[in-house]
Amino acid sequence: MFKSINYINFILLSCIFFNNIIAMETEVSNIQNISELPPEIKLEVIKNILEKEIKDTVKDNNFIWYNLIKNVYQQAAKLRLIDKDFNALVQAELYKIFFGLLKSHNIDINNLDKNGDTALIAAVQLGREDLVKLLIRLGLSVNRKNKRNETALMYAAGKGLENIVRLLLEHRTSIDDKDDYGTTALMKASFNGHIDIVKLLIENKANVNARGDHGRTTLMDASEQGHYEIVKLLIDQGANVNAHDVWFNTALMEASFHGETNIVKLLIDQGANVNAKDDQGRTALMKAIDQEEFDENIENTVKLLLDYGADVDIRDNNHHESALDIAERLNHKAIVKLIKEHKTKQINK
C-alpha cells in the first residue's frame, strides 16, 4: 500500500518534518520524495505538523489567535515548497484538521485569547476570507467582540477588506456597534479612505451621524484625512455638516487646519458655518493660521475662507487674539498681507 515505504519509515519521515520543517527541504532528496506518499499519509503528515504547532503555541490557553493561525499558514507554505502536490490537500483539509486538533486539545474557538481577541478577528487581521467563511460555518458569532469591544467588521472595514465586509454583512453583523472609543466600522473605513466600503456600509444602513467618544463624527474624520469623495458621499447621505464635538470643533475646522481646500469649499457650499467657534472662541480661519508649519495649501485655504465671508474681527476667549494677531505673532507674512488686503476691501465696499 505504501509502495516502498513502510509505516516505520513514515513515522521517521514525519518526525523529521515537524522537528525541523525547513531542513526537510534538503533532507527530502536523501530519504524519498514526499510526493510518492499516498494522500492519506500526506494528510497524516499535515496533522502531525499542525499538532506540534498547536502544542508549541498553546499552553494553558495562554495563546494569541493571530500568531497561532499565522504559524499554521507558514507551515502550510513550507509544505508546498517541498511538494507542490500538497497544495490541493492543504487547501481542502487544513482547516478541518486544524480545528479538529483544537477541539481535541480542549480549545474553544469562541474563546478570547490572552490579548482579548477572537479567532474571527485574527482571521480578518490576516485577510483570510476562506477562514472567515469557515469560522462562521462553525458557528462563531460575527458580533463577538474582543476586550476592546471591537468586532470583526470594524477590523475588516478599517483594513479595506471589501469581500470580508460583504461576507460579515450577509451574516447580519451589527453594523453600528462601537468600540471602547466610540468608533464604528463606518468611521474606520472613512478615516482610512476606503470609499467602496463606506458605500457598502451606507447601503446597509450604517448611521452617517453616529458619534464617537467626545462627539466626533465620521464626517470630521474624513475631512481631517482629506478624503474628498468620502466627505461628499457622507454629505449626500445626510451627514450633518455643522455637527461638533464636545470642544465644539467641526468638520470645517478639521479640514481648514489641515489645508484641505477642496473639502473646505465643499463643506461651506453645503451649509457649514464659516464663523462657527470652538469652546475657546476660535474659528476655522484662526485654526488654519495658528500653526508653525505653513504651506501653500494652508494659504489657499485662508484665501478661500476669506472669500466665503470668514470674519477677521472675531477674537478668541483666552488671548483675545484675532486672525490677524495670530498671523503676526507667527510671522506668517503672506497671511498678514492677505488679511490686511481683505480688511481694506471690506472698508471700501
LOSE-917355 format. One record per residue (C-alpha): x, y, z. Coordinates in Angstrom, 2 decimals. Each point is the difference from the previous one (the first is absolute). Example, Ala and Ser with C-alpha at 12.3 -4.5 7.8 and 13.67 -1.06 7.14 Angstrom:
% LOSE-917355
+---------+---------+---------+
:      xx :      yy :      zz :
+---------+---------+---------+
:   12.30 :   -4.50 :    7.80 :
:    1.37 :    3.44 :   -0.66 :
+---------+---------+---------+
This chain:
% LOSE-917355
+---------+---------+---------+
:      xx :      yy :      zz :
+---------+---------+---------+
:    0.00 :    0.00 :    0.00 :
:    2.78 :    2.41 :    0.89 :
:    2.13 :   -0.96 :   -2.98 :
:    3.57 :   -0.42 :    1.24 :
:   -0.54 :    1.96 :    3.18 :
:   -1.15 :   -1.96 :    3.02 :
:   -1.82 :    1.54 :    2.94 :
:    3.10 :    0.29 :    2.19 :
:    1.77 :    1.95 :   -2.70 :
:   -3.03 :    2.25 :   -0.27 :
:    0.11 :    0.76 :    3.73 :
:    3.67 :    0.92 :   -0.30 :
:   -0.82 :    2.19 :   -2.96 :
:   -2.73 :    1.77 :    1.95 :
:    2.36 :    0.60 :    2.90 :
:    2.48 :    1.66 :   -2.32 :
:   -2.82 :    2.15 :   -1.36 :
:   -1.25 :    1.42 :    3.24 :
:    3.36 :    0.14 :    1.80 :
:    1.50 :    2.19 :   -2.69 :
:   -2.29 :    0.66 :   -2.92 :
:    2.46 :    2.32 :   -1.74 :
:    2.78 :   -2.56 :    0.13 :
:   -2.34 :   -2.44 :   -1.72 :
:    0.42 :    1.94 :   -3.24 :
:    3.57 :   -1.29 :   -0.24 :
:   -0.53 :   -3.31 :    1.76 :
:   -2.85 :   -1.10 :   -2.24 :
:    2.32 :   -0.92 :   -2.86 :
:    1.95 :   -2.31 :    2.34 :
:   -3.04 :   -1.87 :    1.32 :
:   -2.64 :   -0.36 :   -2.64 :
:   -2.04 :    2.65 :   -1.76 :
:   -3.07 :    0.81 :    2.07 :
:   -2.04 :    0.15 :   -3.19 :
:    0.16 :   -3.81 :   -0.15 :
:   -2.06 :   -0.28 :    3.16 :
:   -3.69 :   -0.80 :   -0.46 :
:   -2.53 :    2.73 :    0.89 :
:   -1.04 :   -1.51 :    3.33 :
:    3.59 :    0.04 :    1.20 :
:    0.52 :    3.56 :   -1.18 :
:   -3.01 :    1.00 :    2.06 :
:    1.51 :   -1.75 :    3.01 :
:    3.18 :    2.02 :   -0.51 :
:   -2.08 :    3.19 :   -0.05 :
:   -1.75 :   -1.08 :    3.19 :
:    3.29 :   -0.71 :    1.77 :
:    1.44 :    3.37 :   -0.97 :
:   -3.11 :    1.91 :    1.05 :
:   -0.24 :   -1.86 :    3.28 :
:    3.57 :    0.91 :    0.84 :
:   -0.74 :    3.63 :   -0.87 :
:   -3.00 :   -0.01 :    2.30 :
:    1.90 :   -1.64 :    2.86 :
:    2.87 :    2.47 :   -0.37 :
:   -2.28 :    3.03 :   -0.16 :
:   -2.81 :   -0.85 :    2.40 :
:    0.97 :   -0.40 :    3.61 :
:   -2.67 :    0.26 :    2.68 :
:   -2.19 :    1.87 :   -2.50 :
:    2.59 :    2.79 :    0.13 :
:    0.26 :    0.67 :   -3.71 :
:   -0.69 :    2.55 :   -2.72 :
:   -2.37 :   -0.97 :   -2.80 :
:    1.81 :    2.16 :   -2.55 :
:    3.36 :   -1.69 :    0.63 :
:   -1.48 :   -3.49 :    0.06 :
:   -1.87 :    0.38 :   -3.28 :
:    2.90 :    1.80 :   -1.68 :
:    2.39 :   -2.79 :    1.00 :
:   -2.34 :   -2.61 :   -1.45 :
:    0.06 :    1.80 :   -3.34 :
:    3.76 :    0.25 :    0.11 :
:    0.29 :   -3.74 :    0.55 :
:   -2.40 :   -0.63 :   -2.87 :
:    2.12 :    2.24 :   -2.24 :
:    3.11 :   -2.01 :    0.88 :
:   -1.81 :   -3.21 :   -0.91 :
:   -0.79 :    1.44 :   -3.40 :
:    3.66 :    0.82 :   -0.55 :
:    0.94 :   -3.61 :    0.63 :
:   -2.77 :   -1.57 :   -2.02 :
:   -2.21 :    2.00 :   -2.35 :
:   -2.57 :   -2.81 :    0.11 :
:   -0.64 :    0.92 :    3.62 :
:   -1.75 :    3.15 :   -1.17 :
:   -3.38 :   -1.55 :   -0.76 :
:    0.08 :   -2.12 :    3.15 :
:    0.93 :    2.92 :    2.19 :
:   -2.73 :    2.18 :   -1.47 :
:   -2.63 :   -2.68 :    0.48 :
:    0.96 :   -1.43 :    3.37 :
:    2.04 :    2.56 :    1.91 :
:   -2.84 :    1.63 :    1.91 :
:   -1.85 :   -3.23 :    0.67 :
:    3.09 :   -1.54 :    1.56 :
:    0.99 :    3.20 :    1.81 :
:   -3.34 :    0.55 :    1.72 :
:   -0.35 :   -3.68 :    0.76 :
:    3.34 :    0.14 :    1.78 :
:   -1.03 :    3.12 :    1.90 :
:   -3.05 :   -1.83 :    1.25 :
:    2.06 :   -3.00 :    1.05 :
:    2.20 :    2.37 :    2.03 :
:   -3.08 :    1.51 :    1.68 :
:    0.36 :    3.35 :   -1.75 :
:   -3.34 :    1.68 :   -0.68 :
:    0.08 :    2.12 :   -3.17 :
:   -2.42 :    2.38 :    1.71 :
:    2.53 :    0.81 :    2.73 :
:    1.88 :    3.26 :    0.14 :
:    3.78 :   -0.35 :   -0.06 :
:    2.37 :    1.55 :    2.53 :
:   -0.18 :    3.32 :   -1.86 :
:   -3.77 :   -0.09 :    0.18 :
:   -0.49 :   -0.65 :   -3.73 :
:   -2.20 :   -2.50 :   -1.82 :
:    0.97 :   -2.57 :   -2.61 :
:   -2.25 :    1.81 :   -2.49 :
:    1.78 :    3.30 :    0.57 :
:    3.35 :   -1.75 :   -0.46 :
:   -1.22 :   -1.46 :   -3.31 :
:   -1.02 :    3.49 :   -1.14 :
:    3.33 :    1.48 :    1.10 :
:    1.70 :   -2.59 :   -2.19 :
:   -2.36 :    0.78 :   -2.88 :
:   -1.11 :   -3.66 :   -0.22 :
:   -3.44 :    0.07 :   -1.58 :
:   -0.05 :   -3.80 :   -0.21 :
:    0.62 :   -0.34 :    3.72 :
:   -2.63 :    2.62 :    0.81 :
:   -2.53 :   -2.05 :   -1.98 :
:    0.93 :   -3.18 :    1.85 :
:   -0.17 :    1.60 :    3.44 :
:   -3.46 :    1.32 :   -0.79 :
:   -1.06 :   -3.47 :   -1.19 :
:    1.34 :   -1.42 :    3.25 :
:   -2.36 :    2.27 :    1.88 :
:    2.30 :    2.78 :    1.16 :
:   -2.03 :    3.16 :    0.60 :
:    0.77 :    2.81 :   -2.44 :
:   -0.89 :    2.45 :    2.77 :
:    2.36 :   -1.40 :    2.64 :
:    2.12 :    2.86 :    1.33 :
:    3.53 :   -0.01 :    1.32 :
:    0.88 :    1.56 :    3.34 :
:    0.19 :    3.43 :   -1.67 :
:   -3.55 :   -0.47 :   -1.31 :
:    1.24 :   -0.23 :   -3.59 :
:   -1.76 :   -2.26 :   -2.49 :
:    1.25 :   -1.85 :   -3.06 :
:   -1.94 :    2.48 :   -2.15 :
:    1.92 :    2.93 :    1.46 :
:    3.31 :   -1.65 :   -0.84 :
:   -1.10 :   -0.96 :   -3.51 :
:   -1.35 :    3.49 :   -0.70 :
:    3.12 :    1.69 :    1.34 :
:    2.31 :   -2.24 :   -2.04 :
:   -1.97 :    0.43 :   -3.22 :
:   -0.98 :   -3.68 :   -0.33 :
:   -3.13 :    0.43 :   -2.10 :
:   -0.75 :   -3.69 :   -0.58 :
:    0.22 :   -0.76 :    3.70 :
:   -2.18 :    3.01 :    0.82 :
:   -2.61 :   -1.32 :   -2.45 :
:    0.21 :   -3.45 :    1.54 :
:   -0.49 :    1.31 :    3.53 :
:   -2.91 :    2.19 :   -1.07 :
:   -1.66 :   -3.00 :   -1.64 :
:    0.05 :   -1.69 :    3.41 :
:   -1.78 :    2.86 :    1.72 :
:    2.90 :    1.59 :    1.79 :
:   -0.90 :    3.00 :    2.16 :
:    0.98 :    2.89 :   -2.22 :
:    0.00 :    2.87 :    2.50 :
:    1.73 :   -1.65 :    2.96 :
:    2.63 :    2.18 :    1.68 :
:    3.34 :   -0.85 :    1.53 :
:    1.36 :    1.43 :    3.26 :
:    0.70 :    3.28 :   -1.78 :
:   -3.47 :    0.25 :   -1.48 :
:    1.32 :   -0.81 :   -3.47 :
:   -2.21 :   -1.78 :   -2.54 :
:    0.88 :   -2.04 :   -3.07 :
:   -1.07 :    2.95 :   -2.18 :
:    2.32 :    2.33 :    1.88 :
:    2.94 :   -2.36 :   -0.48 :
:   -0.67 :   -0.41 :   -3.72 :
:   -0.43 :    3.76 :   -0.46 :
:    3.11 :    0.91 :    1.97 :
:    2.10 :   -2.38 :   -2.11 :
:   -1.48 :    1.09 :   -3.32 :
:   -1.74 :   -3.25 :   -1.01 :
:   -2.80 :    1.55 :   -2.03 :
:   -1.40 :   -3.27 :   -1.41 :
:   -0.46 :   -1.29 :    3.53 :
:   -1.51 :    3.30 :    1.10 :
:   -2.54 :   -0.37 :   -2.83 :
:   -0.69 :   -3.60 :    0.97 :
:   -0.54 :    0.84 :    3.66 :
:   -2.30 :    2.90 :   -0.84 :
:   -1.98 :   -2.26 :   -2.36 :
:   -0.48 :   -2.25 :    3.02 :
:   -1.36 :    2.89 :    2.08 :
:    3.08 :    1.02 :    1.96 :
:   -0.66 :    3.17 :    1.98 :
:    1.90 :    2.85 :   -1.68 :
:   -0.57 :    2.22 :    3.05 :
:    1.17 :   -2.43 :    2.66 :
:    2.25 :    1.59 :    2.60 :
:    3.13 :   -1.36 :    1.54 :
:    1.56 :    0.94 :    3.31 :
:   -0.02 :    3.76 :    0.55 :
:   -2.65 :    0.35 :   -2.69 :
:    2.17 :   -0.46 :   -3.09 :
:   -1.77 :   -0.94 :   -3.21 :
:    0.93 :   -1.93 :   -3.10 :
:   -0.08 :    3.25 :   -1.99 :
:    2.59 :    1.55 :    2.31 :
:    2.35 :   -2.94 :   -0.48 :
:   -0.36 :   -0.04 :   -3.78 :
:    0.49 :    3.78 :   -0.17 :
:    3.10 :   -0.15 :    2.18 :
:    1.53 :   -2.72 :   -2.19 :
:   -0.78 :    1.78 :   -3.26 :
:   -2.28 :   -2.63 :   -1.51 :
:   -2.03 :    2.27 :   -2.28 :
:   -2.17 :   -2.66 :   -1.67 :
:   -0.90 :   -1.52 :    3.36 :
:   -0.87 :    3.42 :    1.41 :
:   -2.24 :    0.63 :   -3.02 :
:   -1.65 :   -3.41 :    0.37 :
:   -0.65 :    0.50 :    3.71 :
:   -1.56 :    3.40 :   -0.62 :
:   -2.15 :   -1.42 :   -2.81 :
:   -1.21 :   -2.63 :    2.46 :
:   -1.01 :    2.54 :    2.61 :
:    3.09 :    0.60 :    2.13 :
:   -0.42 :    3.13 :    2.11 :
:    2.61 :    2.50 :   -1.24 :
:   -0.33 :    2.10 :    3.16 :
:    0.27 :   -2.80 :    2.55 :
:    2.62 :    0.72 :    2.65 :
:    1.86 :   -1.98 :    2.64 :
:    0.07 :    0.79 :    3.73 :
:    2.60 :    2.72 :   -0.68 :
:   -2.24 :    1.43 :   -2.75 :
:    2.43 :   -0.95 :   -2.76 :
:   -1.70 :   -0.51 :   -3.37 :
:    0.88 :   -1.80 :   -3.22 :
:    0.74 :    3.40 :   -1.56 :
:    2.53 :    0.75 :    2.73 :
:    1.70 :   -3.36 :   -0.54 :
:    0.23 :    0.51 :   -3.76 :
:    1.21 :    3.59 :    0.41 :
:    2.75 :   -0.91 :    2.46 :
:    1.30 :   -2.67 :   -2.39 :
:   -0.16 :    2.22 :   -3.08 :
:   -2.59 :   -2.12 :   -1.78 :
:   -1.21 :    2.87 :   -2.19 :
:   -2.34 :   -2.03 :   -2.22 :
:   -1.72 :   -1.50 :    3.03 :
:   -0.27 :    3.42 :    1.64 :
:   -1.78 :    1.30 :   -3.11 :
:   -2.28 :   -3.03 :   -0.15 :
:   -0.98 :    0.31 :    3.66 :
:   -0.77 :    3.71 :   -0.26 :
:   -1.95 :   -0.53 :   -3.23 :
:   -2.05 :   -2.59 :    1.87 :
:   -0.83 :    2.35 :    2.85 :
:    2.89 :   -0.20 :    2.45 :
:    0.18 :    3.08 :    2.23 :
:    3.25 :    1.74 :   -0.95 :
:    0.00 :    2.02 :    3.25 :
:   -0.87 :   -2.78 :    2.45 :
:    2.13 :    0.14 :    3.17 :
:    1.53 :   -2.74 :    2.11 :
:   -0.08 :    0.08 :    3.80 :
:    2.94 :    2.43 :   -0.01 :
:   -1.74 :    2.37 :   -2.37 :
:    2.17 :   -0.96 :   -2.97 :
:   -1.28 :   -0.22 :   -3.57 :
:    1.08 :   -2.11 :   -2.96 :
:    2.01 :    3.00 :   -1.26 :
:    1.91 :    0.28 :    3.27 :
:    0.72 :   -3.72 :    0.07 :
:    1.31 :    0.08 :   -3.56 :
:    2.41 :    2.81 :    0.89 :
:    1.10 :   -1.09 :    3.48 :
:    2.75 :   -2.51 :   -0.84 :
:    3.76 :    0.21 :   -0.28 :
:    0.29 :   -1.99 :   -3.24 :
:   -1.62 :    1.81 :   -2.86 :
:   -0.35 :   -0.96 :   -3.65 :
:   -1.80 :    1.02 :   -3.17 :
:   -3.04 :   -2.12 :    0.85 :
:   -0.56 :    1.90 :    3.23 :
:    0.39 :    3.31 :   -1.80 :
:   -2.57 :   -1.06 :   -2.60 :
:   -2.34 :   -1.08 :    2.77 :
:    0.32 :    3.39 :    1.71 :
:   -0.75 :    1.75 :   -3.31 :
:   -3.08 :   -2.15 :   -0.47 :
:   -1.29 :    0.60 :    3.52 :
:    0.41 :    3.74 :   -0.47 :
:   -1.83 :   -0.16 :   -3.34 :
:   -2.84 :   -1.88 :    1.69 :
:   -0.48 :    2.62 :    2.69 :
:    2.23 :   -1.05 :    2.87 :
:   -0.15 :    2.74 :    2.63 :
:    3.53 :    1.32 :    0.60 :
:   -1.09 :    2.06 :    3.02 :
:   -1.07 :   -2.92 :    2.21 :
:    2.26 :   -0.37 :    3.03 :
:    0.56 :   -3.15 :    2.03 :
:   -0.86 :   -0.41 :    3.67 :
:    3.43 :   -0.68 :    1.49 :
:    2.40 :    2.48 :   -1.59 :
:   -2.48 :    2.35 :   -1.63 :
:    1.82 :   -0.55 :   -3.31 :
:   -1.45 :    0.57 :   -3.45 :
:    1.05 :   -1.88 :   -3.14 :
:    2.32 :    2.90 :   -0.85 :
:    1.55 :   -0.07 :    3.48 :
:    0.75 :   -3.70 :   -0.38 :
:    1.56 :    0.46 :   -3.43 :
:    2.20 :    2.83 :    1.27 :
:    1.06 :   -1.94 :    3.10 :
:    1.11 :   -2.94 :   -2.15 :
:    1.56 :    2.27 :   -2.63 :
:   -2.14 :   -1.39 :   -2.81 :
:    0.67 :    2.97 :   -2.27 :
:   -2.05 :   -1.25 :   -2.95 :
:   -3.04 :   -0.49 :    2.23 :
:    0.45 :    3.38 :    1.67 :
:   -0.04 :    1.56 :   -3.46 :
:   -3.10 :   -1.98 :   -1.02 :
:   -1.95 :    1.03 :    3.08 :
:    0.96 :    3.67 :   -0.26 :
:   -0.98 :    0.08 :   -3.67 :
:   -3.28 :   -1.69 :    0.89 :
:   -0.73 :    2.54 :    2.74 :
:    0.75 :    2.85 :   -2.42 :
:   -2.44 :   -1.44 :   -2.54 :
:   -2.66 :   -0.30 :    2.71 :
:    0.47 :    3.63 :    1.00 :
:   -0.19 :    1.20 :   -3.60 :
:   -3.21 :   -1.87 :   -0.78 :
+---------+---------+---------+
